[in-house]
Amino acid sequence: MSDRKQSRLRAALAARLRALRKAKKLSQERLGFASRMSGKFIGEVERGEKSISLDSLARLARALGVPLHELVNVEERATDPKLEELVALARRHPRALERLLAIARAVVAPARGRK
């Protein structure tokens, strides 16, 4: 795998981890404690600075209360962390997603009329 492709995967995983952690309302320190890793290391992984082993990914998934495949199911392109956070929240609270969509439609509809 090329360095560039590896970097994109690391960035996508970083965004996914950050989104899931925030959706669970956990600090990096608390997630680190729950997964027997340091909060500093969690931050480095979330910034794409460090690689992470499969064993550590499994511990993170367990600490986050999600199946491992949900944590590592990332596209090979970097995604917007805010979008990842919305996706993670939507999985936890489907009704909230419907409300967000209604709000987004209400905001976007008047803007379309101004074009």
Secondary structure by P-SEA (a helix, b strand, c coil): ccaaaaaaaaaaaaaaaaaaaaaacccaaaaaaaacccaaaaaaaaaccccccaaaaaaaaaaaccccccccccccccccaaaaaaaaaaaacaaaaaaaaaaaaaaaaaaaaac
